[in-house]
Amino acid sequence: MQELGFKKSQVDDCLYILREEGIVVLLVLAHIDNMAVVGKELAHVEKYKADLMKHVDITDLRKLHYILGIQVKQDHTAQTITLNQTAYICSFLERFGMHNSHPVSMPLTVKDCLLVT
C-alpha cells in the first residue's frame, strides 16, 4: 500500500488513506482477502484497482454488496449507505439451532432493576 502512496490510518490498522495535496482521494478498507475502496472520483478508484492488479491478483466484484458478513446498500438519491447484518444473524441462529426462535422487543419490563447478590 505504501508503494501506491497510501498511509495507514492511526486509528484503524485496516484503513489506508491516499491524499493528494492534503485532500483525501481514496479510502481503502482491507481485511485478509476482503477490500472496499471508496473515492469521490471513479477515475481514482479505477486507477487504484489497475495499479493494485500489477502487484496481486484480484477479483473485482464492482459495486460493494457484502463485506465481512455485512450487507451494504447504497441509495444514491437519498445519499445514504445502510449496513445490515441480517444474513449473518440468520446464519448464526441456524448454526446454533435457534432459527425458529421468536423475537422479543424488550425481554425486561421498563424500570426493572438488576441486582448482584
TAWOMO-V169167 format. One record per helix or strand of 2 or more residues. SS is the DSSP state (2 for helix, 1 for strand). FROM is the first residue (numbers start at 1). TO is the last residue. If there is no record, write none. Layout:
SS_FROM_TO + SS_FROM_TO
This chain:
2_2_4 + 1_7_8 + 1_15_20 + 1_23_31 + 1_34_39 + 2_42_53 + 1_66_67 + 1_70_75 + 1_80_84 + 2_86_95
